[in-house]
């Protein structure tokens, strides 16, 4: 009988420990923040054209500068202080905005690295 009591006690303690949630010093604040919504994470990182040319394929990027020239169907020349790069901007990525070479924009997209060239495939354009 004593063995059965010890086994039941061990099982209860094990189950209680397994179902317990860790609540460190920051857990309640983090839970309260997530329940309300709001800001999470750091500021966005803007990279330069020079940096994009050194990145590998499919890396998400944000660049800031000017679209200075149309190069063809959905292809444009983007320029910042470090250089220029071809970008592909689909019609829906403009989000109804009209942009001229004088306008500063942020382009959100991914690096599209090919054998002979590197471009940016733009997800959306933000006029500054």
Steps between C-alpha positions, in 0.01 A plus 500: 500500500787731582645444149170594334474821706856596404429429129184714506683782677785488245251502211313802640822694552627413152173606334491824693856587400438407137193721471648801680581802281822693546434852616823692521524868588396613149230242419196693635595824319560318172166320528318824577668674204407220258138506619474873424694496173743775412867530420722192515857487368757749386510771238517406134848482350553692178785371285685668215526395136866417564399263781226340285760416235692299762198307635387152406178414315156537667620713794226748606614862460379856545671769293444876502566728207349597163356316202672695223407321178261249345696219332214294358185319603500501884878570508647822638836645596528576873776723637637593841821671610704179451390403148215378283324166450219362285174434684189311396177658621170327418196719438335420836822581691451872427186498723343784299793739546651715226877545531738728310883504499487790747310290759685309771365149546557192713489172311421184694598179323751219454838470333472325164853382421569352160820378337586835341287754689337582830157667521235566761158340463279762669202397715376855560598864456470759776515865390673715762 
